């Protein structure tokens, strides 16, 4: 039964992922946001990261050397360093 529905599930996931346009909601985001822009990302060109940074008022844009769309996989050490630095900057001192 599961195999019968996998194609429909994959199709719905692709539609939601690739056709959703959330740009109108970006100005409503009121929390600090980290944008990670990878090198040679076939899903997100540098212009997309720049656009998001411009429209998210509390955003930080980091350009990574990681290649592709999944920096936590293609360059986990760089990903961890950048993420820790960001969290250190936005986390209030106790």
N, C-alpha and C positions, 0 to 999 in steps of 0.2 A: 504494500500500500504506500509506503514512504517513497519508493522509487517512482511511482506513478505521478506524484505531485512535485518531485524535485525540479522538473523543468519549469513548472508554473511558479514555484517559489523563487528560483533563480531569475526568472523573467521579471517578477515583481520587484525583487531586490535591485536589479539593474535599472529599472525605471525610476525607482525612488532615488537611487544613488546618482545616476547620471542626468536625470531630467529635472531634479528638484532645483528651484532657484530661490535661495534664501537671502539674496542681497537686500531686499527691503527690510529685513529684520536686523541687519548688522548694527545700525545706529542705536537699536534698543538694548544692545548688550552693555551692561553696566559693571562688569567684573573684569579684572585683569585677564588678558588673553595672550597666549604664546602662539605665534605663527612660525612654523618651521618650514622653510622653503629649501627643498633639496635640489641638487644639481641633476639635470637631465630627467626631470619628472614628467613622464608622458601624460599624466593626469592633471597636473597643476603647473602651468607655465609660471615663470617669475612674475608676470603681470597680475596673476591671480593673487599671489601673496601680497604684492604691493597694493592692490585694490582693497583687500581685506584689512591690511594695516591702516590704510587711509580712512576706512569707514568704521573701524572698531576703535573707539576713543581711548581705550586703555590697553592698547595692544603693543606687543613687542615683536618685531620681525627679526628672525635669525636666519641667515643664509648658511646652509650646511654644505659641507663637502660630500656628504652622503649622496649616493646616486640612486635615483628611482623615487618611488612614492612611499617607501617604508623604511625610514631612517633607523628605526629600532632594530631592523633586520640587516640592512646593508652596511650600517656603521654604528653598532650599538654603543661603542665607547664614546664616540662623539655625541650621540644622542643623550647619553646619561650625563655627560659633562654639561652640556647646554641646558638640559632640563634642571639639573641641580643648581646651576648658577641662577637660573630664572626663579626657581622656588625660593632660593636664599634671598633674592631681591624683593620678592613680593610677600614673603611670610613675615608678619609682624614679630618683632623681638619680644621675648617674654621677660 
